[in-house]
């Protein structure tokens, strides 16, 4: 008894913080509507404060932090997502597949308008996802669709049941990220507790576990792939990276960045050289391969990624699928606008002399600018060490989000996990202030449904301020002081 009492007394502050988190997560999951912006901000800011202090007090108690991550996610198990409607479309797609219908070939609205109800609870799902989502073809890749199908298989007639199944899949993925993230941090000689800036982050728990966004599954495969690449199993790394792409397409943006890692003589000493059909290469990491061998290895890596991705899409293939899917992806560049930064500035400038439909012009230019930036980062920036490679991935994805027309809150999850392996903390700050983007829903029931650009400006002033400080000012201060 005395021993238990002493333990409780010693850990009184962390215990209080943990209990506070459980209560706050419960209120977030079961007693919050997204238009209640004051309550939303209060709960989120308080959770973030508690989260920061938990890691500060328990950073050397990895097992305890892991248990807390399980417990906090468990609070959401029976909750219906309250900040996003996307999960209704997830359920619809999964049930369509089980009915033998290709979800890429039909919009939800086309069925409802014709009075056809192809899946259980069709009307409820249509109402839940909203007309905008229902009017577009699905854009979720095949491994994502597999997750939706699993939910349909085990809970084909229950919306809550489907949400529970999908939530369990995301939780399992999060702990896969924890497992491989810890192993990769150990290999890179970075403190293991860094991974909890992602795993215990209220932003991750709320957006992924709570709101059922499958970035968590994509991130699991991405981190697993990076770990496999680091230990030299590059063929398996390519396959797992294809799985990541087949959850969300965003890892495609990283493919050119692997060039220097494969081409570098230094890093090639740690990469397996067992190329299919060849007998030459590095044995035991003792000899450097030739430039041709390294290029061959890189080509095989890209080939495995490409072939695996195509095979995963193959069951859904048709000419109509290609047309529908490409149109849906194009919407993100030329139709949708949400929580943007540089784009909103460019749009405002364009309005002064054109006055309308700026997205149609800017949306075509932005991808070209992003591609140029990726190529510059690939060939001109030093990306030979593994930390340099991950840092390049962080910068490229940040540049894309800084310039794109749409930045939903859950997009920041990928930046956050990459930052765990670098010295940069601006994604952590962004995960704190991204909650401001939800203030757009304050006007959801009003005639003016536009975002409050002053609030968006506040979010990005903070993010860009930290970014500029970390990437430019600190670097030059360090250089100046060393002279």
C-alpha positions in Angstrom: 0.0 0.0 0.0 2.8 2.4 1.0 4.6 1.6 -2.2 1.6 2.3 -4.4 1.0 5.5 -2.5 4.6 6.6 -3.0 4.3 5.8 -6.8 1.1 7.9 -7.1 2.7 10.8 -5.2 5.8 10.7 -7.4 3.7 10.7 -10.5 1.0 13.0 -9.3 1.4 15.6 -12.0 1.5 13.1 -15.0 -1.5 11.2 -13.5 -3.5 14.4 -13.2 -2.5 15.3 -16.8 -3.6 11.9 -18.1 -6.9 12.0 -16.3 -7.5 15.5 -17.6 -6.8 14.3 -21.1 -9.3 11.4 -20.9 -12.0 13.8 -19.7 -11.2 16.3 -22.4 -11.1 13.7 -25.2 -14.5 12.4 -24.0 -16.0 15.8 -24.2 -14.5 16.3 -27.7 -15.8 12.9 -28.9 -19.3 13.0 -27.4 -20.2 16.6 -26.5 -19.0 18.8 -29.4 -20.5 20.1 -32.6 -18.0 21.5 -35.1 -19.8 24.9 -35.2 -19.3 25.3 -31.5 -16.0 27.1 -32.1 -15.4 28.5 -28.6 -15.8 25.0 -27.1 -13.7 23.5 -29.9 -10.8 26.0 -29.4 -10.9 25.6 -25.6 -10.8 21.8 -25.7 -8.1 21.6 -28.4 -5.8 24.2 -26.8 -6.2 22.6 -23.4 -5.5 19.2 -24.8 -2.4 20.5 -26.6 -1.1 22.1 -23.4 -1.6 18.8 -21.5 0.0 16.8 -24.3 3.1 19.0 -24.3 3.5 18.6 -20.5 2.9 14.9 -20.6 5.8 14.4 -22.9 7.9 16.8 -20.9 7.3 14.8 -17.7 7.3 11.3 -19.1 9.8 11.4 -22.1 11.9 8.7 -20.5 8.9 6.4 -19.7 8.2 5.1 -23.2 6.0 2.2 -22.0 3.7 4.5 -20.0 3.5 7.0 -23.0 2.5 4.0 -25.2 -0.3 2.9 -22.8 -1.6 6.5 -22.7 -1.7 6.6 -26.5 -3.8 3.4 -26.4 -6.1 4.8 -23.7 -6.7 8.2 -25.3 -7.6 6.5 -28.7 -9.9 4.1 -26.8 -12.1 7.1 -25.7 -13.2 7.5 -29.4 -14.2 3.9 -30.1 -17.9 4.4 -29.9 -18.0 8.0 -31.2 -19.4 9.2 -34.6 -16.9 11.6 -36.2 -18.0 15.2 -35.5 -15.5 17.3 -37.4 -15.7 15.6 -40.8 -18.4 14.0 -43.1 -16.0 12.1 -45.2 -16.5 8.8 -43.4 -20.0 8.5 -44.8 -18.5 8.3 -48.3 -15.9 5.7 -47.0 -18.8 3.5 -45.8 -20.7 3.9 -49.1 -17.6 2.9 -51.2 -17.0 -0.2 -49.1 -20.5 -1.4 -49.3 -20.6 -0.7 -53.1 -17.6 -3.0 -53.5 -19.2 -5.8 -51.5 -22.3 -5.5 -53.8 -20.0 -6.1 -56.7 -20.2 -2.5 -58.0 -17.1 -0.5 -59.0 -17.2 2.6 -56.8 -15.0 4.6 -59.3 -17.7 4.4 -62.1 -20.7 6.0 -60.3 -21.4 9.0 -58.2 -23.6 8.7 -55.2 -25.9 11.3 -56.5 -26.5 9.4 -59.7 -28.1 6.6 -57.7 -30.1 8.8 -55.4 -31.5 11.0 -58.2 -32.7 7.8 -60.1 -34.4 6.5 -56.9 -31.9 3.6 -56.7 -30.5 2.5 -53.3 -27.7 0.1 -54.0 -26.4 -0.3 -50.4 -27.9 -0.5 -46.9 -28.7 2.9 -45.4 -28.2 4.6 -48.8 -30.3 7.7 -47.9 -28.6 8.2 -44.5 -25.2 7.9 -46.1 -26.1 10.4 -48.9 -27.5 12.9 -46.4 -24.4 12.5 -44.1 -21.8 13.0 -46.8 -23.5 16.0 -48.3 -24.3 16.9 -51.9 -20.8 18.1 -52.8 -19.1 14.8 -51.9 -22.0 12.8 -53.4 -21.8 14.6 -56.7 -18.1 13.6 -57.4 -16.6 10.3 -58.3 -14.6 8.7 -55.5 -10.8 9.5 -55.4 -9.7 7.0 -52.7 -7.0 4.5 -54.0 -7.4 0.7 -53.7 -5.8 -0.1 -50.3 -8.0 2.7 -48.9 -11.0 0.9 -50.6 -9.9 -2.3 -49.0 -10.2 -0.7 -45.6 -13.7 0.5 -46.5 -14.6 -3.0 -47.7 -13.4 -4.6 -44.4 -15.7 -2.2 -42.5 -18.6 -3.2 -44.9 -17.9 -6.9 -44.4 -18.1 -6.7 -40.6 -20.7 -4.0 -40.3 -22.7 -3.8 -43.5 -25.9 -2.4 -41.9 -24.6 -0.1 -39.2 -23.0 3.3 -39.6 -21.6 3.2 -36.1 -20.3 -0.4 -36.5 -18.6 0.6 -39.8 -17.0 3.6 -38.0 -15.7 1.3 -35.2 -14.1 -1.1 -37.7 -12.4 1.7 -39.6 -11.3 3.3 -36.3 -9.7 0.0 -35.2 -7.8 -0.3 -38.5 -6.4 3.3 -38.1 -5.4 2.6 -34.5 -3.5 -0.6 -35.6 -1.8 1.5 -38.2 -0.8 4.2 -35.7 0.9 1.6 -33.5 2.6 0.1 -36.6 4.0 3.7 -37.1 5.0 3.7 -33.5 6.8 0.4 -33.8 8.8 1.2 -37.0 9.2 4.8 -36.0 11.0 3.8 -32.8 13.2 1.4 -34.7 14.1 4.1 -37.3 14.8 6.7 -34.6 17.1 4.2 -32.8 19.0 3.6 -36.1 19.4 7.3 -36.7 20.5 8.0 -33.1 17.5 10.3 -32.4 15.7 10.2 -29.0 12.9 7.6 -29.1 10.5 9.9 -27.3 10.4 12.1 -30.5 7.8 9.6 -32.0 5.3 10.7 -29.3 5.2 14.2 -30.8 3.2 12.3 -33.4 1.6 9.4 -31.6 0.3 11.4 -28.6 -0.5 14.6 -30.4 -4.1 15.6 -29.9 -4.2 16.6 -33.6 -3.4 13.0 -34.7 -5.7 11.4 -32.2 -8.6 13.7 -33.1 -8.1 13.8 -36.9 -7.2 10.2 -37.5 -8.7 8.1 -34.8 -11.6 10.5 -34.1 -12.5 11.7 -37.6 -11.4 8.5 -39.4 -8.9 10.0 -41.9 -6.7 7.3 -43.4 -3.6 9.4 -43.5 -2.6 7.2 -40.5 -2.6 4.1 -42.7 -0.7 5.8 -45.4 1.9 7.1 -42.9 2.3 3.6 -41.4 3.3 2.2 -44.8 5.5 5.2 -45.5 7.5 4.9 -42.2 7.7 1.1 -42.7 9.1 1.6 -46.2 11.7 4.2 -45.0 12.8 1.8 -42.3 13.2 -1.1 -44.8 15.1 1.2 -47.1 17.5 2.3 -44.3 18.3 -1.3 -43.4 19.0 -2.2 -47.0 15.8 -4.1 -48.0 15.1 -1.7 -50.8 13.0 -4.2 -52.8 10.5 -4.6 -49.9 10.7 -0.9 -49.3 9.5 -0.3 -52.8 6.5 -2.7 -52.4 5.5 -1.1 -49.1 5.9 2.4 -50.5 3.5 1.3 -53.3 1.0 0.3 -50.5 1.4 3.8 -49.0 0.7 5.4 -52.4 -2.4 3.1 -52.8 -3.8 4.5 -49.6 -3.2 8.2 -50.5 -1.4 9.4 -53.6 0.7 12.0 -51.7 3.9 9.8 -51.4 4.2 10.0 -55.2 5.7 13.5 -54.6 8.7 11.9 -52.8 9.8 9.5 -55.6 12.3 11.8 -57.3 14.0 12.5 -53.9 15.3 8.9 -53.6 17.8 9.6 -56.5 20.7 10.8 -54.4 20.2 8.1 -51.8 20.6 5.4 -54.4 23.3 7.1 -56.5 25.5 8.1 -53.5 28.5 5.7 -53.0 28.4 6.4 -49.3 24.8 5.4 -48.8 24.9 2.5 -51.2 27.3 0.7 -48.9 24.2 0.0 -46.7 21.8 -0.9 -49.4 21.4 -4.5 -50.5 22.5 -5.1 -54.0 20.5 -8.3 -54.7 18.9 -7.1 -58.0 16.6 -9.6 -59.7 18.6 -11.1 -62.6 22.0 -9.8 -61.6 24.8 -11.2 -59.6 26.9 -8.1 -59.3 26.7 -5.6 -56.4 27.8 -4.9 -52.9 28.4 -7.9 -50.7 28.3 -7.3 -47.0 28.4 -3.6 -47.5 32.1 -3.6 -48.1 32.4 -2.6 -51.7 31.0 0.3 -53.6 29.0 -0.6 -56.6 29.6 1.1 -60.0 27.5 4.1 -61.1 25.7 1.8 -63.6 24.8 -0.7 -60.8 23.5 2.1 -58.6 21.4 3.5 -61.5 20.1 0.0 -62.2 19.1 -0.3 -58.6 17.3 3.0 -58.7 15.4 2.0 -61.8 14.4 -1.3 -60.3 13.2 0.5 -57.2 11.0 2.8 -59.3 9.8 -0.1 -61.4 8.7 -2.1 -58.4 6.8 0.8 -57.0 5.1 1.5 -60.3 4.3 -2.1 -61.1 2.9 -2.8 -57.6 0.8 0.3 -57.7 -0.6 -0.6 -61.1 -1.4 -4.1 -60.0 -3.3 -2.8 -57.0 -5.4 -0.5 -59.2 -5.9 -3.2 -61.8 -9.1 -4.8 -60.4 -10.9 -1.5 -60.9 -9.5 -0.7 -64.3 -11.6 0.5 -67.2 -11.3 3.4 -69.7 -14.2 5.0 -67.8 -12.2 4.6 -64.5 -9.2 6.5 -65.9 -11.4 9.3 -67.1 -13.4 9.6 -63.8 -10.3 9.3 -61.6 -8.3 11.9 -63.5 -11.2 14.4 -63.4 -11.6 13.9 -59.7 -7.9 14.4 -58.9 -7.9 17.5 -61.1 -10.7 19.0 -58.9 -8.1 19.5 -56.1 -6.1 21.8 -58.3 -8.8 23.7 -60.2 -12.0 23.7 -58.2 -11.6 23.3 -54.5 -10.3 26.1 -52.2 -9.8 25.7 -48.4 -7.3 27.0 -45.9 -4.7 28.0 -48.5 -1.9 30.6 -48.0 0.1 31.7 -51.0 -2.8 30.8 -53.3 -5.1 33.1 -51.5 -2.6 36.0 -51.9 -2.2 35.2 -55.6 -5.9 35.0 -56.0 -6.4 38.4 -54.4 -3.8 39.9 -56.8 -5.5 38.3 -59.7 -8.9 39.7 -58.7 -7.5 43.2 -59.0 -7.1 43.0 -62.8 -9.1 39.9 -63.9 -11.8 39.7 -61.2 -13.0 36.1 -61.5 -12.1 32.4 -61.6 -8.5 32.8 -60.6 -8.3 29.1 -59.6 -8.6 28.0 -63.2 -5.4 29.9 -64.0 -3.4 29.5 -60.8 -4.4 25.8 -60.5 -2.7 25.1 -63.8 0.5 27.0 -62.9 1.0 25.7 -59.3 1.7 22.0 -60.2 4.5 23.2 -62.6 6.0 25.3 -59.9 5.9 22.4 -57.5 7.5 20.1 -60.0 10.4 22.6 -60.6 10.9 22.8 -56.8 11.0 19.0 -56.5 13.6 18.8 -59.3 15.7 21.5 -57.7 15.6 19.7 -54.4 16.3 16.3 -56.0 19.4 17.4 -58.0 20.8 20.5 -56.3 20.2 19.9 -52.6 22.4 17.5 -50.7 20.2 14.5 -49.9 22.7 11.8 -49.4 22.3 10.9 -45.7 19.0 9.5 -44.5 18.2 12.5 -42.3 18.9 14.7 -45.3 16.6 12.6 -47.4 13.7 12.8 -44.9 14.4 16.6 -44.5 14.1 17.0 -48.3 10.8 15.1 -48.1 9.6 17.5 -45.4 10.6 20.6 -47.4 9.0 19.3 -50.7 5.7 18.5 -49.0 5.7 21.8 -47.1 6.2 23.7 -50.4 3.3 21.8 -51.9 1.0 22.6 -49.0 2.2 26.3 -49.0 1.3 26.7 -52.6 -1.8 24.4 -53.1 -5.4 25.6 -53.2 -6.6 23.2 -50.5 -5.1 22.3 -47.1 -7.5 20.2 -45.0 -6.3 19.9 -41.4 -5.5 16.2 -41.6 -3.0 16.8 -44.5 -0.5 18.2 -41.9 -0.2 14.6 -40.4 2.4 13.6 -43.0 4.5 16.7 -42.3 4.3 16.0 -38.6 5.6 12.4 -38.8 8.5 13.5 -41.1 9.5 16.2 -38.7 10.0 13.6 -36.0 13.2 12.5 -37.8 14.5 16.1 -38.3 15.4 19.1 -36.3 12.4 21.1 -37.5 9.4 21.8 -35.3 7.2 24.0 -37.5 4.9 21.1 -38.4 4.4 20.5 -34.6 3.4 24.2 -34.3 1.2 23.8 -37.4 -0.6 20.8 -35.8 -1.5 23.2 -32.9 -2.8 26.1 -34.9 -4.5 24.1 -37.7 -7.6 24.0 -35.5 -8.2 27.6 -36.6 -9.2 26.3 -40.1 -12.3 24.8 -38.5 -13.6 28.3 -37.8 -14.7 28.2 -41.5 -17.6 26.2 -40.3 -18.9 29.1 -38.1 -20.6 30.4 -41.3 -22.0 27.1 -42.3 -25.6 28.0 -41.5 -25.3 31.6 -42.7 -25.8 33.3 -46.1 -22.0 34.0 -46.2 -20.3 30.6 -46.0 -16.8 31.9 -46.9 -13.8 31.5 -44.7 -12.6 34.2 -42.4 -9.4 35.2 -44.1 -8.2 37.1 -41.0 -8.2 33.8 -39.1 -6.5 32.0 -42.0 -3.9 34.8 -42.0 -3.3 34.3 -38.2 -2.7 30.6 -38.7 -0.1 31.1 -41.5 1.6 34.1 -39.9 2.4 31.7 -37.0 3.4 28.8 -39.2 5.5 30.9 -41.6 7.1 32.7 -38.7 8.4 29.5 -37.2 9.3 28.1 -40.6 11.4 31.2 -41.5 13.0 31.2 -38.0 14.0 27.5 -38.2 15.0 27.3 -41.8 16.7 30.6 -42.5 17.3 32.8 -39.4 18.7 30.2 -37.1 21.0 28.8 -39.9 22.5 32.2 -40.6 22.8 33.1 -36.9 24.7 29.9 -36.3 26.9 30.6 -39.3 27.5 34.2 -38.1 28.4 33.1 -34.5 30.8 30.5 -35.7 32.9 33.0 -37.6 
